[in-house]
Amino acid sequence: MPSLGADMDAGTVVEWRIAPGDHVARGDIVAVVSTEKADLDMEAFADGIVEELLVPEGVEVAVGTPLVRLAGSAPSPPSAPSPPSAPAPPAAAAPPRREPAPRVTSPLVRHLAVERHVDLGGVQGTGPGGSITRGDIERVSHASAPPAPPEDRGRIRASPLARSRARRRGLDLRGVPGTGPGGAVVEADLASAAATPATAGPAPGTTSPTGRRADAVRRSVGQLMARSAREVPHYYLASTIDLQPALDWLAGQNQDRPVAERVLPAALLARAVVVACAAHPLVNGHWVDGAFRPSEVVDLGVAVRLRGGGVVSPVVADAGQLSVPELMARLRQVVERARSGRLLASEMAGPTMTITNLGDRGADSVLGVISPPQVALVGFGRIAERPWVVDGEVVARSVVTASLAADHRVSDGQDGSAFLAAVERSLARPDDL
């Protein structure tokens, strides 16, 4: 069970997407893991063949508990010395020939077969070497979908994962058209479903599923922030930055871009923070076991408010390697996945620096609380037009207030001031970004 944040002690495997005998590659989605904050798609950390699933679905286990055993993922124990050679025994009769198992190279194909109740033994594969593809599963499931049995009439037919995600999102499955066998609702059907409350409203004294999730997220975040306030000696700095040069540059960059691909100021602000972190490493890393461990890369956490309430901070890994447009694309991806409950486990683990951006409807400034074991957090208020002195004249300029919350065990006000000055310099010369 991976650690997906300093406030996570345990998690639950909601659904396995692999089975013994599957080939998995590093990065494949192998399970859905539920935490207090979200249901996350967990990726494989190594290549191999699944030997055994060690934790059943629905069981909560502590962080660090082994979940699955892969052949080849660990060295084999030393073999015992070979005994002296002996005469070969008489040849035994050849065992009866067994029919080869259906060839499935993707855990997602096997998962789809389980979800749609398709027997892989009866599927003719059309992929390379006769392997079974997603299209083969869909073809067979649509051709053989039986009508709903009498005992199921009046009851919603849905896969376990669809039910879990519908509960979390507050969706009424009765209003979701199903594309699975017999019209069952599967996970893919939820993507196009309208956000219809699961009931007309919670009964007095009760809380909706979405509300319960929001309460759990707030409770988890609140506990971590209370710990931070007790243990981390914060200091705060703020600087108001003339953003007009950056916004003018951005307008030129977006002139020929489709609306869906335009770069927003948030990406430029994030890029400026990443560049400043590289030059000022005392704000980028973790405080662990009484010592600061600087990070060689910037794994950027981005605070995202969920639609049902509460905040999560998914990670853009190694953000220093991304250009401004690439960073914009990654920000769109993680924000969309966070709000739709489709984050990857790797997107919730180990940011080295976090930013919070209040956006156009926010306050002028924000003073954040550091999320341990990180040692700093950068906040941006809303971009606003203010009187500004340029070349001795007062003119209207778009400005933003950038704030830094930092750990006094690692840095001091001079270090923090130099960091904010680096952010300001980058935004004054956006071409350099």
C-alpha positions in Angstrom: 0.0 0.0 0.0 1.7 3.2 -1.1 2.0 6.3 1.0 0.0 9.0 -0.8 0.7 11.8 1.6 2.0 12.5 5.1 -1.5 12.2 6.5 -2.2 8.7 5.1 -1.9 5.8 7.4 -4.0 3.2 5.6 -5.9 2.5 2.4 -8.5 0.0 1.0 -8.2 -1.9 -2.3 -11.6 -1.2 -3.8 -11.0 -3.3 -6.9 -8.3 -5.3 -8.4 -7.7 -4.9 -12.2 -5.3 -7.8 -12.5 -5.4 -11.5 -11.8 -2.8 -14.2 -11.2 -1.0 -15.0 -14.5 -1.3 -11.5 -15.9 1.7 -9.7 -17.4 2.1 -6.2 -16.0 4.5 -3.4 -16.9 5.6 -0.5 -14.7 2.9 2.2 -14.9 0.0 -0.2 -15.7 -3.2 0.5 -13.6 -3.4 -2.6 -11.3 -6.0 -1.6 -8.7 -8.3 1.1 -7.4 -7.3 2.2 -3.9 -9.6 4.2 -1.6 -8.3 6.8 0.9 -10.1 9.4 3.0 -9.5 11.9 0.2 -10.2 10.0 -3.0 -10.4 6.8 -4.9 -7.1 6.5 -6.8 -5.9 4.4 -9.7 -2.8 2.6 -8.5 0.0 1.9 -10.9 2.5 -1.0 -10.9 5.9 -0.1 -9.6 7.7 -3.0 -11.5 7.4 -5.3 -14.5 6.5 -9.0 -13.9 3.9 -11.7 -13.9 1.3 -11.6 -11.1 1.8 -14.6 -8.8 -0.6 -13.7 -6.0 -3.0 -11.0 -4.8 -2.2 -10.6 -1.1 -5.0 -8.4 0.0 -8.7 -9.0 -0.9 -11.0 -6.3 -2.2 -12.7 -4.2 0.6 -10.0 -4.8 3.2 -8.2 -1.8 4.8 -4.5 -2.2 5.4 -1.7 0.0 6.7 0.7 1.9 4.5 3.6 -0.4 3.5 1.5 -3.6 3.5 2.5 -5.8 0.5 -0.5 -6.0 -1.9 0.6 -8.3 -4.7 3.5 -10.6 -5.5 5.1 -10.4 -8.9 7.4 -13.1 -10.4 10.8 -11.5 -11.1 10.2 -8.5 -8.9 12.6 -9.8 -6.2 15.7 -11.9 -6.3 15.2 -15.6 -5.8 16.7 -17.2 -2.7 20.0 -19.0 -3.2 19.5 -22.5 -4.5 20.6 -25.5 -2.5 23.7 -27.4 -3.7 22.9 -29.9 -6.4 23.0 -33.6 -5.2 25.3 -35.9 -7.0 24.0 -37.0 -10.4 22.0 -40.2 -10.5 20.9 -42.4 -13.3 18.0 -40.9 -15.1 14.7 -42.6 -14.3 12.8 -44.3 -17.0 10.9 -41.8 -19.1 7.4 -41.3 -17.8 4.4 -41.1 -20.0 3.8 -37.7 -21.4 1.0 -35.9 -19.5 -2.1 -35.2 -21.4 -1.9 -32.1 -23.5 -3.6 -29.1 -22.0 -5.2 -26.5 -24.2 -3.3 -23.2 -24.0 -4.8 -20.4 -21.9 -6.3 -17.5 -23.8 -3.6 -15.0 -24.5 -4.2 -11.7 -22.7 -1.4 -9.2 -22.5 -3.2 -6.3 -20.9 -4.6 -6.2 -17.3 -7.2 -3.7 -18.6 -8.5 -6.3 -21.1 -8.9 -8.8 -18.3 -10.5 -6.2 -16.1 -13.0 -5.4 -18.9 -13.8 -9.1 -19.3 -14.5 -9.5 -15.6 -16.7 -6.4 -15.6 -18.7 -7.5 -18.6 -18.9 -11.2 -17.5 -17.1 -12.5 -20.6 -15.4 -15.9 -20.5 -12.0 -15.4 -22.0 -11.8 -19.1 -23.0 -14.5 -18.5 -25.6 -13.0 -15.4 -27.2 -11.2 -15.5 -30.5 -8.3 -13.0 -30.2 -7.7 -10.6 -33.2 -4.6 -8.9 -31.8 -1.0 -9.7 -32.6 -0.3 -13.4 -32.2 -3.9 -14.1 -31.5 -4.0 -12.0 -28.3 -7.3 -10.8 -27.0 -8.0 -7.1 -27.4 -10.5 -4.6 -25.8 -12.4 -4.7 -29.1 -12.8 -8.5 -28.9 -14.3 -8.2 -25.4 -16.7 -5.5 -26.4 -17.8 -7.5 -29.5 -18.5 -10.6 -27.5 -20.2 -8.8 -24.6 -22.6 -7.0 -26.9 -23.3 -10.1 -28.9 -24.0 -12.3 -25.9 -25.6 -9.8 -23.5 -28.5 -11.6 -21.9 -31.7 -9.9 -20.8 -32.0 -9.0 -17.2 -33.2 -11.9 -15.1 -36.6 -11.6 -13.4 -35.0 -11.3 -9.9 -32.9 -8.3 -11.2 -35.9 -6.3 -12.4 -36.3 -3.1 -10.4 -32.7 -3.4 -9.2 -29.9 -1.3 -10.8 -27.4 -3.5 -12.6 -23.9 -2.1 -12.2 -20.3 -3.2 -11.8 -18.7 -2.8 -8.3 -16.4 0.0 -9.5 -19.3 1.9 -11.0 -21.2 1.6 -7.8 -18.3 2.8 -5.7 -17.5 5.8 -7.9 -21.2 6.7 -8.3 -21.6 6.8 -4.5 -18.5 9.0 -4.1 -19.7 11.4 -6.8 -23.3 11.5 -5.6 -24.7 10.1 -8.9 -28.0 8.3 -9.2 -27.3 5.2 -11.3 -31.0 5.0 -12.2 -30.3 7.9 -14.6 -27.2 6.5 -16.2 -27.6 4.5 -19.4 -25.6 1.2 -19.1 -23.5 -0.2 -21.9 -22.5 -3.4 -20.1 -24.0 -6.9 -20.4 -27.8 -6.7 -20.1 -27.6 -2.9 -19.8 -25.5 -2.9 -16.7 -23.8 0.4 -15.8 -20.0 0.2 -16.0 -17.3 2.6 -15.0 -17.0 4.2 -18.5 -20.7 5.1 -18.5 -20.2 7.5 -15.5 -17.9 9.8 -17.6 -20.8 11.1 -19.6 -23.4 11.0 -16.8 -24.8 14.3 -15.5 -24.0 15.1 -11.9 -27.4 14.2 -10.6 -27.7 13.8 -6.8 -28.2 10.2 -5.7 -31.4 11.3 -3.9 -33.6 14.4 -3.9 -31.7 15.4 -0.8 -30.4 13.8 2.3 -32.9 13.1 5.0 -32.7 15.3 8.1 -29.7 14.5 10.2 -28.0 12.6 7.4 -25.2 13.5 5.0 -25.0 12.7 1.3 -22.1 10.5 0.0 -20.5 13.5 -1.6 -20.8 15.4 1.7 -19.3 12.5 3.6 -16.3 12.4 1.3 -15.9 16.2 1.6 -16.1 15.9 5.4 -13.5 13.2 5.4 -11.2 15.3 3.2 -11.6 18.3 5.4 -11.0 16.2 8.5 -7.8 14.7 7.0 -6.5 18.0 5.9 -7.4 19.7 9.1 -5.5 17.1 11.1 -2.4 17.5 9.0 -2.6 21.3 9.2 -3.0 21.2 13.0 0.1 19.0 13.2 2.0 21.5 10.9 0.9 24.5 13.1 2.2 22.7 16.2 5.5 21.4 14.8 6.7 23.6 12.0 8.1 27.1 12.9 6.5 29.1 10.0 7.6 32.4 8.8 5.7 34.4 6.2 6.7 36.8 3.4 4.7 38.5 0.6 5.5 40.5 -2.4 3.2 42.3 -4.9 4.4 41.7 -8.5 3.7 43.6 -11.6 2.3 41.0 -13.9 1.6 43.2 -16.9 4.7 42.1 -18.9 3.8 38.4 -18.4 0.2 38.9 -19.4 1.1 40.8 -22.5 3.5 38.1 -23.5 0.9 35.5 -22.8 -1.7 37.3 -25.0 0.8 37.1 -27.9 1.4 33.4 -27.3 -2.3 32.6 -27.2 -3.2 34.6 -30.3 -3.0 31.6 -32.7 -3.9 28.9 -30.2 -7.3 27.1 -30.1 -9.3 28.1 -27.0 -8.8 24.6 -25.5 -5.0 24.9 -25.8 -4.5 28.5 -24.5 -2.1 28.9 -21.7 -3.5 30.5 -18.5 -1.6 32.8 -16.1 -1.6 29.9 -13.6 0.8 28.0 -15.7 3.2 31.0 -16.0 3.1 31.5 -12.2 3.8 27.8 -11.6 6.7 27.9 -14.1 8.2 30.9 -12.3 8.0 29.1 -9.0 9.7 26.0 -10.5 12.5 28.1 -11.9 13.0 29.9 -8.6 13.1 26.6 -6.7 16.0 25.4 -8.9 18.0 28.5 -7.9 16.9 28.4 -4.2 16.9 24.8 -3.1 16.2 25.6 0.6 12.5 25.8 -0.2 12.3 22.6 -2.2 12.5 19.3 -0.3 11.5 17.6 2.9 12.2 17.7 6.6 12.7 14.1 7.6 14.1 12.6 10.9 15.3 16.0 12.1 17.1 17.1 9.0 16.4 18.8 5.7 16.7 16.7 2.5 16.8 19.0 -0.5 15.3 17.6 -3.7 17.1 17.5 -7.0 13.8 17.8 -8.9 10.7 19.9 -8.4 7.7 17.7 -7.9 5.1 20.4 -7.8 2.0 20.0 -5.7 -1.1 22.0 -6.8 -3.9 22.7 -4.4 -7.2 21.8 -6.0 -10.6 22.5 -4.5 -13.0 19.6 -5.1 -16.5 20.2 -6.4 -18.1 18.6 -3.3 -15.8 20.5 -0.9 -12.3 19.9 0.5 -8.9 20.3 -1.0 -6.4 17.8 -2.5 -2.9 18.5 -3.8 -2.0 16.3 -6.8 1.6 16.3 -8.0 3.1 17.4 -11.4 6.3 15.2 -11.2 9.6 16.8 -12.3 7.9 20.0 -13.3 11.3 21.6 -14.2 11.4 19.5 -17.4 8.2 21.0 -18.7 7.8 24.1 -20.9 5.0 26.5 -20.1 2.5 24.9 -22.6 3.4 21.4 -21.3 3.0 22.5 -17.7 -0.4 24.0 -18.7 -1.5 20.7 -20.2 -0.4 18.8 -17.1 -2.2 21.2 -14.8 -5.4 20.7 -16.8 -5.0 16.9 -16.6 -4.4 16.7 -12.8 -7.2 19.2 -12.0 -9.7 17.4 -14.2 -8.7 14.0 -12.7 -8.8 15.4 -9.2 -12.4 16.7 -9.6 -13.6 13.6 -11.4 -12.1 11.2 -8.9 -9.7 9.7 -11.4 -6.3 10.6 -10.0 -3.4 8.2 -10.3 -1.7 7.1 -7.1 1.6 8.5 -8.4 -0.1 11.9 -8.6 -0.7 12.0 -4.9 2.7 11.1 -3.6 5.5 13.2 -2.3 5.4 16.8 -3.6 8.6 18.8 -2.8 6.9 22.2 -3.1 3.2 23.1 -3.3 1.4 26.2 -4.7 -2.1 27.4 -4.0 -3.7 29.8 -6.5 -7.0 31.5 -5.5 -7.8 32.5 -9.1 -9.9 35.4 -10.3 -12.5 35.0 -7.7 -10.2 34.8 -4.8 -8.9 37.2 -2.2 -5.9 39.5 -2.9 -3.5 37.3 -1.0 -3.3 34.0 0.8 -1.0 32.9 3.7 -0.9 29.1 3.6 0.1 26.4 6.0 3.0 24.1 5.0 2.1 20.5 4.4 4.7 18.3 6.2 7.2 17.0 5.4 7.5 19.8 2.8 9.3 23.0 4.0 7.5 25.7 2.0 4.3 26.7 0.3 3.7 29.5 -2.3 0.4 31.3 -2.5 -1.0 33.5 -5.3 -4.0 35.8 -4.8 -6.2 37.0 -7.6 -4.8 39.1 -10.4 -6.2 42.6 -10.0 -5.7 46.0 -11.7 -4.0 48.5 -9.4 -2.3 51.9 -9.6 1.4 51.3 -10.3 4.4 53.6 -10.8 6.2 53.1 -14.2 8.9 55.5 -15.2 7.7 58.0 -12.7 4.1 58.0 -13.8 1.1 56.3 -12.2 -0.6 53.9 -14.6 -3.0 51.0 -14.3 -1.2 47.6 -14.2 -2.3 44.0 -13.5 -0.6 42.8 -10.3 -0.6 39.7 -8.2 0.5 39.2 -4.6 2.8 36.2 -4.1 3.3 34.8 -0.6 5.7 32.4 0.9 5.2 30.2 4.0 8.5 28.6 4.9 10.1 26.5 7.6 12.5 28.4 9.9 14.4 25.3 10.6 15.6 25.3 7.0 15.6 28.9 5.8 15.2 32.5 7.0 13.7 35.7 5.8 16.7 36.6 3.6 16.5 33.2 1.8 12.7 33.6 1.4 13.1 37.1 0.1 15.6 36.0 -2.5 13.3 33.3 -3.6 10.3 35.7 -4.1 12.6 38.1 -5.9 13.6 35.3 -8.3 9.9 34.6 -9.0 9.4 38.3 -9.7 12.4 38.5 -12.1 11.1 35.5 -14.1 7.7 37.0 -14.5 9.3 40.3 -15.6 11.1 38.4 -18.4 8.6 35.8 -19.5 10.6 35.0 -22.7 13.2 33.4 -20.3 10.6 31.0 -19.0 
